[in-house]
Structure formats: C-alpha cells, structure tokens
Amino acid sequence: MSWKTLFTSGQSMSAAEARIFMQKKSAAEYQLLDVRQRSEFEQKHLPDAIHIPLLDLLSRSSELNSRIPTLVYCHCGMRSRAACQVLKGQGFPEVINIKGGIRAWNGFLVSGHETRGMEFFVSDEFENVFQMAYMMEAGLQQFYLAMVDVVAQPEQKALLKLMADFEDGHMAKLLRQYRVEMASGAEGRNFSLMEGGFDKDKTLQAYSNDIENIEDIIYLGMMLETQAYDLYSRLSRKNQAPKLQQFYQDMADEEKIHLGQLSRALDKVLAGQNIALPQG
C-alpha cells in the first residue's frame, strides 16, 4: 500500500503563471478560491476570490463549480495545497495550487515548503492500509516533538506538544482496532528512523527553516491535519466493511476536530491574542 495509490499530487502554478492563466480567461471560465481565515481575507485578498476557510471547505465544497478550473491560494501555499487535495478527492478534475500563496503574489520569495506534505512521512510501501496510517501518525508525532527542540518560545513549544498529543491518541486507537493486523514488533520500534520514512535529522533539515513564528507552526499543522482527514475519509469510502467504514469515519471526524482547534488558535494569533491551548 502506497500513499501514491490514494492521492494525486495535482497541479501547481507560480503566482506569475496564475496571473497569466487568469488574464487569458474570462471570469466565468475559472474560479479563484481563498482558504485563509476570515480576518486574513478581510485584511487583503485577490480580486474576485471566493472565500471558504480551509476548515469550512470540508463541508462547503458544494458551493463551488466543479466543472471549471479552480485556483486555490492561502498565505504561503500550505493550506491551499491541502485544500487542493480535498477537492481532488471530491471529484474536482482541475484544481491548481498557487505556490507561495498571497505572499508570492505580492512579490515575496518563497522556499517551496508547500511541496512537502504528508507524503514526506509516508513515502514507502506498506503491507496494508493500517500500517500506513499508523506510521503516518507516529511520524507526525515524532516530527512535532522534534520541532519542540527547534523553536524558542514557550507558546510554540506548548502548541507542538499539543499537536503531538493528537497523534498519540490516534496511534492508540489504531493499535486497539488492528492489533491482529499489525506487523509483529511495530509497537516497540525505535521511531527515530521509521519504516514510514521518518528520519529526524532529515525532517528537521527540511522543515526547521520554514518555522519562524507560531503562525508558521499552525499553517503546517493545518495542512497536515487536513491531509490526514482526507486520508481517513477516502479509506472510509473505499472500505466495504461497515465496521471499518465507521472506524475510519470516526478517525476523519477527529482530524476535523483537531483542524478546528488549530483554526481557532490561528484566529486568536491573527487578532493579537494569546492562545489558550485546548486539551488534546
């Protein structure tokens, strides 16, 4: 089982390419989607953009026209990349992520970090879906905990520990549900170098330069939680056994709750408020 068998990476365009694309088409021939928070959208947004925050998109995609190309943007490209994945999974044939988001549109240089999504953690082949999901959760947990040592502010450390707790709960549920199916010895492995592709040093090298403030942590967390939500939603739809369908749907619902917690935390940060971190 491979992540690639479940997901299509989709298209992406630079801000310059997106400008040219839209200039060549009438407004009726495409739609531009902004998946940032309400306060971000109200502060500034691209002309004619449809605003559906990432959390709301999970239940409001029917408001979009699936028959025309959909260009998606956020602040830096992370949330929009996850939104593209969700829309592709819901049958939108042409979804395009604007790389670098509105920052790139306004002329800022970007590092390309939005190209490193969930597949960074689950790049290998697995014996079954359970193994892939378990390694995904374990990889994310170890990543968040490793990032605790990289960031400086106590609030940043607390948020990363909370995000690690999200994954810990899911790992426990996966173990309870699929203990018989799990490959022998997986529970006791040393996850510093994981079968699922997690290498602590490699991962920190890939991401640490992109985490400058607490907003960056939340952007990254929202992207990864949305991708995890989409994984479990797809597994629920693909599974024929009612019990497993419900299990995967419950996992998806929990990812949505986690995404909501991060979304509310981002609203507070954008409003200049301290985060009262929820309990995981």
Backbone as numpy.savetxt, mean C-alpha at the origin, in Angstrom:
# Nx Ny Nz CAx CAy CAz Cx Cy Cz
3.43 -20.51 -5.73 2.58 -19.33 -5.73 3.47 -18.08 -5.73
3.18 -17.17 -6.63 3.98 -15.95 -6.75 3.08 -14.74 -6.73
3.60 -13.67 -6.15 2.89 -12.39 -6.17 2.54 -12.00 -7.60
3.41 -12.30 -8.54 3.20 -11.91 -9.94 1.99 -12.59 -10.56
1.59 -13.77 -10.03 0.43 -14.46 -10.58 -0.88 -13.80 -10.16
-0.84 -12.97 -9.14 -2.04 -12.32 -8.64 -2.16 -10.86 -9.06
-1.05 -10.23 -9.37 -1.07 -8.80 -9.60 -0.39 -8.40 -10.91
-0.91 -7.33 -11.49 -0.28 -6.70 -12.64 0.28 -5.36 -12.19
1.52 -5.09 -12.54 2.16 -3.87 -12.05 1.47 -2.61 -12.55
0.87 -2.68 -13.75 0.18 -1.52 -14.27 1.12 -0.52 -14.91
0.53 0.54 -15.45 1.31 1.56 -16.14 1.72 2.67 -15.18
2.73 3.40 -15.59 3.12 4.60 -14.86 3.64 5.62 -15.86
3.52 6.88 -15.50 3.99 7.98 -16.33 4.68 9.00 -15.45
5.66 9.67 -16.01 6.23 10.82 -15.33 5.23 11.97 -15.40
5.45 12.99 -14.61 4.56 14.15 -14.65 4.55 14.78 -16.04
5.70 14.84 -16.68 5.78 15.42 -18.02 4.99 14.58 -19.02
5.11 13.26 -18.92 4.37 12.37 -19.82 2.87 12.49 -19.59
2.47 12.63 -18.33 1.05 12.76 -18.01 0.49 14.07 -18.58
1.27 15.13 -18.50 0.84 16.41 -19.07 0.56 16.26 -20.56
1.50 15.64 -21.27 1.34 15.46 -22.72 0.13 14.58 -23.02
-0.03 13.51 -22.25 -1.17 12.60 -22.42 -2.48 13.37 -22.33
-2.62 14.21 -21.30 -3.87 14.93 -21.09 -4.07 16.06 -22.10
-2.97 16.65 -22.56 -3.08 17.71 -23.56 -3.60 17.19 -24.89
-3.29 15.94 -25.18 -3.69 15.35 -26.46 -5.11 14.81 -26.46
-5.75 14.77 -25.30 -7.09 14.21 -25.19 -8.07 15.25 -24.65
-9.33 15.08 -25.00 -10.37 15.93 -24.42 -10.65 15.46 -22.99
-11.31 16.32 -22.23 -11.59 15.99 -20.83 -12.49 14.76 -20.70
-13.25 14.46 -21.74 -14.16 13.30 -21.68 -13.46 11.99 -21.98
-12.20 12.06 -22.40 -11.49 10.85 -22.82 -10.61 10.25 -21.73
-10.55 10.87 -20.58 -9.78 10.32 -19.47 -10.33 10.91 -18.17
-9.91 10.35 -17.04 -10.26 10.92 -15.74 -9.00 10.98 -14.88
-8.90 12.05 -14.12 -7.75 12.28 -13.25 -8.22 12.12 -11.81
-7.58 11.21 -11.09 -8.02 10.86 -9.73 -6.97 11.27 -8.71
-7.40 12.02 -7.70 -6.55 12.43 -6.58 -6.95 11.60 -5.36
-6.01 10.81 -4.81 -6.34 9.92 -3.69 -5.75 10.41 -2.36
-5.40 11.69 -2.29 -4.87 12.24 -1.04 -6.01 12.53 -0.06
-5.63 12.99 1.12 -6.62 13.36 2.13 -7.33 14.65 1.72
-8.47 14.90 2.36 -9.28 16.08 2.02 -8.50 17.38 2.20
-7.77 17.49 3.31 -7.03 18.73 3.56 -5.95 18.96 2.52
-5.32 17.89 2.06 -4.31 18.01 1.00 -4.95 18.51 -0.29
-6.10 17.94 -0.61 -6.80 18.31 -1.84 -7.25 19.76 -1.80
-7.76 20.19 -0.64 -8.25 21.56 -0.52 -7.12 22.58 -0.61
-5.94 22.19 -0.17 -4.80 23.10 -0.21 -4.34 23.36 -1.64
-4.25 22.28 -2.42 -3.89 22.40 -3.84 -4.18 21.07 -4.52
-4.61 21.16 -5.77 -4.82 19.94 -6.54 -4.76 20.28 -8.02
-4.65 19.26 -8.83 -4.58 19.47 -10.27 -5.97 19.77 -10.82
-6.06 20.61 -11.85 -7.37 20.98 -12.41 -8.17 19.75 -12.86
-9.46 19.79 -12.60 -10.41 18.75 -13.03 -10.21 17.41 -12.34
-9.43 17.37 -11.28 -9.20 16.10 -10.59 -10.44 15.68 -9.81
-10.74 14.39 -9.88 -11.77 13.79 -9.03 -11.12 13.43 -7.71
-11.76 13.79 -6.61 -11.14 13.52 -5.31 -11.83 12.37 -4.60
-11.12 11.27 -4.42 -11.59 10.15 -3.60 -10.38 9.69 -2.78
-10.34 9.98 -1.49 -9.20 9.55 -0.67 -8.99 8.04 -0.76
-7.76 7.61 -0.58 -7.42 6.20 -0.75 -8.31 5.28 0.07
-8.55 5.61 1.33 -9.40 4.77 2.17 -10.80 4.65 1.58
-11.36 5.76 1.11 -12.71 5.75 0.55 -12.78 5.02 -0.78
-11.68 5.00 -1.51 -11.67 4.36 -2.83 -12.04 2.89 -2.74
-11.76 2.25 -1.61 -12.07 0.83 -1.45 -13.56 0.56 -1.60
-14.40 1.57 -1.31 -15.85 1.39 -1.42 -16.51 2.33 -2.42
-15.74 3.24 -3.03 -16.34 4.25 -3.92 -15.83 4.19 -5.36
-15.18 3.12 -5.74 -14.64 3.04 -7.10 -15.74 3.06 -8.16
-16.98 2.72 -7.77 -18.09 2.72 -8.73 -18.42 4.14 -9.21
-17.93 5.15 -8.51 -18.15 6.53 -8.93 -17.30 6.91 -10.14
-16.33 6.07 -10.47 -15.43 6.34 -11.59 -15.92 5.62 -12.84
-15.48 6.12 -13.99 -15.81 5.51 -15.28 -14.71 4.52 -15.64
-15.03 3.25 -15.58 -14.01 2.22 -15.84 -13.70 2.07 -17.33
-14.44 2.75 -18.18 -14.26 2.57 -19.63 -13.23 3.52 -20.23
-12.75 4.48 -19.46 -11.76 5.42 -19.98 -10.49 5.35 -19.12
-9.35 5.79 -19.67 -8.11 5.76 -18.89 -8.24 6.58 -17.60
-7.66 6.04 -16.53 -7.68 6.71 -15.23 -6.26 7.02 -14.81
-5.92 8.30 -14.70 -4.62 8.72 -14.20 -4.76 9.03 -12.72
-3.86 8.49 -11.91 -3.98 8.60 -10.46 -2.74 9.28 -9.88
-2.96 10.20 -8.93 -1.82 10.84 -8.27 -2.10 11.03 -6.79
-1.01 11.21 -6.04 -1.11 11.56 -4.62 -0.02 12.60 -4.34
0.59 12.53 -3.18 1.65 13.48 -2.84 2.98 13.10 -3.49
3.36 11.83 -3.38 4.68 11.43 -3.87 4.65 10.14 -4.70
3.49 9.54 -4.91 3.40 8.36 -5.76 3.14 7.06 -5.04
3.24 7.03 -3.71 3.04 5.79 -2.97 1.57 5.38 -2.91
0.73 6.30 -2.41 -0.69 5.97 -2.28 -1.34 5.76 -3.64
-0.93 6.54 -4.63 -1.53 6.39 -5.96 -1.16 5.06 -6.58
0.03 4.57 -6.29 0.43 3.26 -6.81 -0.47 2.17 -6.24
-0.74 2.24 -4.94 -1.65 1.27 -4.32 -3.06 1.41 -4.87
-3.50 2.65 -5.11 -4.83 2.87 -5.67 -4.95 2.25 -7.06
-3.90 2.36 -7.85 -3.90 1.75 -9.19 -4.07 0.24 -9.08
-3.41 -0.36 -8.12 -3.51 -1.80 -7.93 -4.95 -2.20 -7.59
-5.59 -1.43 -6.72 -6.98 -1.71 -6.34 -7.89 -1.60 -7.56
-7.73 -0.53 -8.34 -8.59 -0.33 -9.51 -8.38 -1.41 -10.55
-7.13 -1.82 -10.75 -6.87 -2.93 -11.69 -7.59 -4.19 -11.23
-7.57 -4.44 -9.93 -8.23 -5.62 -9.39 -9.74 -5.57 -9.53
-10.29 -4.36 -9.67 -11.73 -4.20 -9.81 -12.16 -4.08 -11.26
-11.23 -4.35 -12.19 -11.60 -4.44 -13.59 -11.37 -3.20 -14.43
-10.69 -2.19 -13.89 -10.36 -1.02 -14.69 -9.22 -1.40 -15.64
-9.43 -1.36 -16.95 -8.42 -1.87 -17.88 -7.19 -0.98 -18.04
-7.36 0.33 -17.91 -6.23 1.25 -18.13 -6.12 2.22 -16.96
-5.19 1.91 -16.07 -4.94 2.72 -14.88 -3.48 3.14 -14.90
-3.22 4.42 -14.71 -1.87 4.97 -14.86 -1.48 5.75 -13.61
-0.38 5.36 -13.00 0.14 6.07 -11.84 1.06 7.20 -12.29
0.82 8.40 -11.78 1.70 9.54 -12.07 2.86 9.49 -11.08
4.02 9.12 -11.56 5.19 8.92 -10.70 5.59 10.22 -10.00
5.84 10.11 -8.72 6.28 11.27 -7.97 5.16 12.16 -7.49
3.93 11.89 -7.94 2.77 12.62 -7.46 2.80 14.11 -7.76
2.09 14.86 -6.92 1.97 16.29 -7.15 3.30 17.00 -6.89
4.18 16.38 -6.11 5.52 16.95 -5.90 6.27 17.01 -7.23
6.22 15.92 -7.98 6.90 15.90 -9.27 6.22 16.84 -10.25
4.91 16.93 -10.18 4.17 17.84 -11.05 4.62 19.27 -10.84
4.94 19.60 -9.61 5.37 20.96 -9.28 6.88 21.17 -9.42
7.57 20.18 -9.98 8.97 20.37 -10.32 9.98 19.79 -9.37
9.55 19.08 -8.33 10.50 18.47 -7.40 11.06 17.18 -7.99
12.33 16.92 -7.70 12.93 15.65 -8.09 12.49 14.57 -7.11
12.26 13.37 -7.61 11.83 12.26 -6.76 12.78 11.09 -6.91
12.79 10.24 -5.89 13.74 9.13 -5.87 13.22 7.88 -6.52
11.93 7.84 -6.82 11.37 6.64 -7.43 10.96 5.60 -6.42
10.82 5.98 -5.14 10.52 4.98 -4.11 9.15 4.35 -4.29
8.25 4.98 -5.09 6.94 4.38 -5.26 6.99 3.11 -6.09
8.13 2.81 -6.69 8.25 1.57 -7.46 8.50 0.37 -6.57
8.75 0.59 -5.29 9.03 -0.52 -4.38 7.83 -0.75 -3.47
6.93 -1.59 -3.92 5.75 -1.89 -3.14 5.85 -3.23 -2.46
4.70 -3.87 -2.29 4.65 -5.12 -1.55 5.50 -6.22 -2.17
5.64 -6.20 -3.49 6.42 -7.27 -4.13 7.88 -7.27 -3.67
8.33 -6.17 -3.08 9.68 -6.14 -2.52 9.82 -7.17 -1.41
8.72 -7.44 -0.71 8.75 -8.36 0.43 8.38 -9.79 0.06
7.71 -9.98 -1.05 7.24 -11.32 -1.42 7.61 -11.62 -2.87
8.87 -11.51 -3.18 9.33 -11.63 -4.56 9.60 -13.06 -4.98
9.63 -14.00 -4.03 9.96 -15.39 -4.35 8.71 -16.21 -4.65
8.95 -17.47 -5.02 7.88 -18.44 -5.21 7.58 -19.12 -3.87
6.31 -19.45 -3.64 5.90 -20.11 -2.41 5.06 -21.34 -2.72
5.06 -22.28 -1.79 4.32 -23.52 -1.98 2.82 -23.28 -2.04
2.33 -22.31 -1.31 0.89 -22.05 -1.30 0.63 -20.60 -0.91
-0.63 -20.21 -1.04 -1.03 -18.84 -0.74 -0.76 -18.49 0.72
-0.97 -19.45 1.60 -0.75 -19.20 3.02 0.69 -18.78 3.29
1.64 -19.53 2.72 3.05 -19.19 2.93 3.34 -17.77 2.47
2.81 -17.41 1.30 3.06 -16.08 0.77 2.50 -15.01 1.71
1.26 -15.22 2.18 0.64 -14.24 3.07 1.40 -14.15 4.39
1.82 -15.29 4.91 2.54 -15.30 6.19 3.88 -14.58 6.05
4.60 -14.85 4.98 5.89 -14.20 4.78 5.72 -12.70 4.53
4.62 -12.33 3.88 4.34 -10.92 3.67 4.17 -10.22 5.01
3.34 -10.80 5.88 3.10 -10.19 7.19 4.39 -10.14 8.02
5.14 -11.24 8.02 6.38 -11.28 8.80 7.41 -10.30 8.25
7.50 -10.22 6.94 8.45 -9.30 6.32 8.13 -7.86 6.66
6.85 -7.50 6.60 6.45 -6.14 6.94 6.71 -5.84 8.41
6.42 -6.81 9.27 6.67 -6.59 10.70 8.15 -6.32 10.95
9.01 -7.15 10.39 10.45 -6.97 10.59 10.94 -5.66 9.98
10.35 -5.27 8.86 10.71 -4.00 8.23 10.36 -2.83 9.14
9.14 -2.81 9.65 8.73 -1.71 10.53 9.61 -1.64 11.77
9.93 -2.80 12.36 10.77 -2.82 13.55 12.19 -2.36 13.22
12.69 -2.74 12.05 14.03 -2.29 11.65 14.06 -0.78 11.46
12.97 -0.21 10.94 12.91 1.22 10.71 12.87 2.00 12.02
12.44 1.36 13.11 12.42 2.02 14.42 13.82 2.52 14.78
14.84 1.77 14.40 16.22 2.14 14.73 16.76 3.23 13.81
16.04 3.51 12.73 16.50 4.49 11.75 15.97 5.88 12.06
14.69 5.96 12.45 14.08 7.27 12.70 14.50 7.80 14.06
14.36 9.11 14.23 14.87 9.75 15.45 13.79 10.14 16.44
12.61 10.55 15.95 11.60 11.11 16.82 10.80 10.02 17.54
10.50 10.20 18.83 9.70 9.21 19.58 8.35 8.91 18.93
7.72 9.95 18.36 6.42 9.75 17.71 6.55 8.85 16.49
7.65 9.01 15.76 7.89 8.15 14.60 8.11 6.71 15.04
8.90 6.53 16.09 9.17 5.18 16.60 7.87 4.51 17.06
7.02 5.28 17.76 5.77 4.72 18.27 4.85 4.29 17.14
4.80 5.09 16.07 3.95 4.75 14.94 4.44 3.48 14.25
5.74 3.35 14.07 6.29 2.15 13.44 6.04 0.91 14.29
6.15 1.05 15.61 5.86 -0.09 16.49 4.39 -0.49 16.40
3.51 0.49 16.29 2.09 0.19 16.12 1.86 -0.57 14.82
2.50 -0.13 13.74 2.35 -0.80 12.46 2.89 -2.23 12.51
3.96 -2.44 13.27 4.48 -3.79 13.45 3.49 -4.66 14.20
2.79 -4.07 15.16 1.77 -4.82 15.91 0.63 -5.26 15.01
0.28 -4.44 14.00 -0.74 -4.85 13.04 -0.39 -6.22 12.46
0.87 -6.33 12.01 1.28 -7.55 11.32 1.38 -8.73 12.30
1.77 -8.45 13.54 1.88 -9.52 14.53 0.54 -10.21 14.74
-0.52 -9.42 14.82 -1.85 -9.99 14.98 -2.26 -10.84 13.80
-1.91 -10.41 12.60 -2.27 -11.17 11.41 -1.46 -12.46 11.30
-0.21 -12.41 11.69 0.60 -13.63 11.67 0.00 -14.68 12.60
-0.45 -14.25 13.77 -1.05 -15.18 14.73 -2.31 -15.81 14.15
-3.12 -15.01 13.47 -4.35 -15.55 12.88 -4.04 -16.54 11.75
-3.05 -16.20 10.94 -2.67 -17.11 9.86 -2.17 -18.43 10.42
-1.40 -18.37 11.49 -0.88 -19.60 12.10 -2.00 -20.46 12.65
-2.95 -19.83 13.30 -4.07 -20.60 13.85 -4.90 -21.25 12.75
-5.12 -20.51 11.67 -6.00 -21.00 10.61 -5.34 -22.07 9.75
-4.04 -21.96 9.57 -3.37 -22.83 8.59 -2.17 -23.59 9.15
-2.17 -23.89 10.43 -1.02 -24.56 11.04 -0.69 -25.87 10.32
-1.67 -26.59 9.89 -1.44 -27.86 9.21 -0.79 -27.65 7.85
-1.17 -26.55 7.16 -0.65 -26.32 5.82 0.74 -25.68 5.83
1.12 -25.09 6.97 2.37 -24.35 7.01 3.57 -25.29 6.86
4.54 -24.87 6.09 5.75 -25.68 5.92 6.42 -25.88 7.27
6.95 -27.04 7.49 7.55 -27.41 8.78 8.68 -26.45 9.14
8.62 -25.94 10.36 9.70 -25.10 10.86 9.55 -23.63 10.56
8.50 -23.23 9.83 8.40 -21.82 9.44 8.21 -20.91 10.64
7.49 -21.40 11.66 7.17 -20.55 12.81 8.42 -20.14 13.56
9.43 -21.02 13.58 10.59 -20.72 14.39 11.78 -20.17 13.63
11.57 -19.76 12.40 12.70 -19.27 11.61 13.24 -17.95 12.14
14.51 -17.73 11.82 15.11 -16.43 12.06 14.74 -15.54 10.88
13.96 -14.50 11.13 13.46 -13.69 10.04 14.39 -12.54 9.66
15.64 -12.57 10.12 16.56 -11.53 9.68 16.84 -11.67 8.19
16.78 -12.90 7.68 16.84 -13.13 6.24 15.74 -14.12 5.93
14.68 -13.66 5.30 13.48 -14.47 5.15 13.40 -15.13 3.80
12.71 -16.27 3.76 12.42 -16.94 2.50 11.62 -16.02 1.58
10.83 -15.16 2.19 9.99 -14.27 1.40 10.72 -13.11 0.79
12.03 -13.03 0.95 12.78 -11.99 0.28 13.20 -10.85 1.18
12.96 -10.96 2.49 13.30 -9.86 3.38 14.73 -9.97 3.85
15.53 -9.01 3.51 16.89 -8.89 4.00 16.97 -7.53 4.68
17.25 -7.54 5.97 17.19 -6.30 6.75 18.06 -5.21 6.16
19.33 -5.51 5.90 20.24 -4.49 5.39 19.80 -3.98 4.02
19.40 -4.90 3.16 18.96 -4.52 1.81 17.72 -3.64 1.87
16.80 -4.02 2.75 15.54 -3.28 2.85 15.76 -1.88 3.42
16.57 -1.79 4.46 16.84 -0.47 5.04 17.55 0.43 4.04
18.44 -0.15 3.26 19.13 0.62 2.24 18.15 1.14 1.20
17.14 0.33 0.89 16.17 0.70 -0.14 15.22 1.79 0.33
14.86 1.79 1.61 13.80 2.67 2.08 14.23 3.79 3.01
15.32 3.63 3.73 15.61 4.57 4.81 15.78 6.01 4.33
16.32 6.21 3.14 16.51 7.57 2.65 15.20 8.25 2.27
14.13 7.45 2.13 12.83 8.01 1.76 12.00 8.42 2.97
12.46 8.10 4.17 11.71 8.39 5.38 12.34 9.59 6.07
11.82 10.77 5.76 12.37 12.00 6.33 11.51 12.53 7.47
10.23 12.21 7.48 9.34 12.72 8.51 8.20 11.73 8.73
7.32 12.06 9.66 6.26 11.12 10.00 5.26 10.97 8.87
5.09 12.01 8.04 4.21 11.87 6.88 4.71 10.78 5.95
6.03 10.71 5.74 6.59 9.69 4.85 6.31 8.29 5.38
6.39 8.12 6.71 6.08 6.82 7.31 4.63 6.45 7.03
3.73 7.41 7.17 2.31 7.13 6.96 2.03 6.86 5.49
2.65 7.63 4.57 2.46 7.37 3.14 2.85 5.93 2.81
4.01 5.52 3.31 4.50 4.17 3.04 3.56 3.13 3.65
3.15 3.36 4.90 2.25 2.42 5.55 0.92 2.30 4.83
0.38 3.42 4.35 -0.90 3.38 3.63 -0.77 2.61 2.32
0.35 2.78 1.63 0.56 2.03 0.40 0.59 0.54 0.68
1.37 0.13 1.68 1.55 -1.30 1.96 0.28 -1.91 2.54
-0.43 -1.20 3.41 -1.67 -1.74 3.97 -2.73 -1.89 2.87
-2.77 -0.95 1.93 -3.73 -1.07 0.83 -3.40 -2.26 -0.06
-2.12 -2.47 -0.32 -1.73 -3.62 -1.13 -2.06 -4.93 -0.41
-1.89 -4.96 0.91 -2.25 -6.15 1.67 -3.76 -6.37 1.64
-4.52 -5.28 1.76 -5.99 -5.37 1.64 -6.37 -5.97 0.29
-5.73 -5.49 -0.75 -6.06 -5.98 -2.09 -5.71 -7.45 -2.24
-4.59 -7.87 -1.65 -4.20 -9.29 -1.70 -5.29 -10.16 -1.07
-5.71 -9.82 0.15 -6.70 -10.65 0.83 -8.06 -10.59 0.13
-8.40 -9.44 -0.44 -9.67 -9.33 -1.18 -9.66 -10.25 -2.39
-8.55 -10.29 -3.10 -8.44 -11.15 -4.28 -8.48 -12.63 -3.87
-7.79 -12.97 -2.79 -7.80 -14.36 -2.33 -9.20 -14.79 -1.91
-9.96 -13.87 -1.32 -11.33 -14.19 -0.95 -12.18 -14.46 -2.18
-12.00 -13.64 -3.21 -12.79 -13.83 -4.44 -12.40 -15.10 -5.17
-11.12 -15.47 -5.12 -10.64 -16.62 -5.87 -10.94 -17.95 -5.18
-11.14 -17.94 -3.87 -11.28 -19.19 -3.13 -12.70 -19.72 -3.22
-12.84 -21.02 -3.44 -14.15 -21.64 -3.59 -14.74 -22.10 -2.26
-13.91 -22.29 -1.25 -14.39 -22.79 0.04 -14.97 -21.63 0.86
-16.25 -21.70 1.24 -16.87 -20.58 1.98 -16.11 -20.19 3.24
-15.59 -21.18 3.99 -14.88 -20.88 5.23 -13.63 -20.05 4.95
-12.89 -20.43 3.90 -11.68 -19.69 3.57 -12.01 -18.34 2.94
-13.08 -18.29 2.16 -13.52 -17.00 1.63 -13.75 -16.01 2.76
-14.45 -16.46 3.80 -14.75 -15.58 4.93 -13.49 -15.20 5.69
-12.57 -16.16 5.83 -11.32 -15.88 6.54 -10.54 -14.77 5.83
-10.37 -14.91 4.51 -9.62 -13.90 3.77 -10.35 -12.56 3.78
-11.68 -12.58 3.73 -12.43 -11.33 3.78 -12.25 -10.65 5.13
-12.23 -11.45 6.20 -11.98 -10.89 7.53 -10.59 -10.24 7.60
-9.60 -10.89 6.99 -8.25 -10.33 6.97 -8.24 -9.01 6.19
-8.96 -8.98 5.06 -9.05 -7.75 4.27 -9.72 -6.64 5.08
-10.78 -6.99 5.80 -11.47 -5.99 6.61 -10.55 -5.41 7.68
-9.69 -6.24 8.25 -8.75 -5.74 9.26 -7.71 -4.82 8.64
-7.26 -5.15 7.43 -6.32 -4.25 6.74 -6.98 -2.90 6.50
-8.27 -2.92 6.18 -9.00 -1.67 5.96 -9.07 -0.86 7.24
-9.26 -1.54 8.38 -9.26 -0.84 9.67 -7.91 -0.19 9.93
-6.83 -0.93 9.65 -5.49 -0.38 9.83 -5.27 0.82 8.92
-5.74 0.71 7.68 -5.62 1.83 6.75 -6.38 3.04 7.27
-7.54 2.81 7.87 -8.30 3.91 8.44 -7.58 4.57 9.59
-6.90 3.79 10.42 -6.12 4.36 11.53 -5.00 5.24 11.00
-4.33 4.77 9.96 -3.25 5.57 9.36 -3.81 6.82 8.69
-4.96 6.69 8.06 -5.59 7.83 7.40 -5.94 8.92 8.40
-6.50 8.52 9.53 -6.84 9.51 10.56 -5.59 10.12 11.18
-4.54 9.31 11.32 -3.28 9.84 11.83 -2.71 10.89 10.88
-2.81 10.63 9.58 -2.30 11.59 8.59 -3.10 12.89 8.65
-4.40 12.80 8.81 -5.22 14.01 8.93 -4.73 14.87 10.09
-4.41 14.25 11.21 -3.94 14.99 12.38 -2.58 15.64 12.11
-1.69 14.89 11.48 -0.37 15.43 11.17 -0.49 16.63 10.23
-1.33 16.51 9.21 -1.51 17.59 8.24 -2.15 18.82 8.89
-2.91 18.60 9.96 -3.54 19.71 10.68 -2.64 20.28 11.76
-1.41 19.75 11.87 -0.47 20.24 12.86 -0.72 19.75 14.26
-1.47 18.65 14.38 -1.79 18.09 15.69 -0.89 16.90 15.99
-0.71 16.64 17.28 0.01 15.43 17.69 -0.89 14.21 17.49
-0.28 13.09 17.20 -1.04 11.86 16.98 -1.27 11.18 18.33
-2.55 10.94 18.63 -2.89 10.08 19.76 -3.00 8.67 19.18
-1.91 7.94 19.23 -1.85 6.67 18.52 -2.85 5.67 19.08
-3.66 5.04 18.17 -4.59 4.02 18.63 -3.86 2.76 19.04
-4.51 1.94 19.80 -3.93 0.67 20.20 -4.15 -0.35 19.10
-3.11 -1.13 18.77 -3.21 -2.14 17.72 -3.91 -3.36 18.21
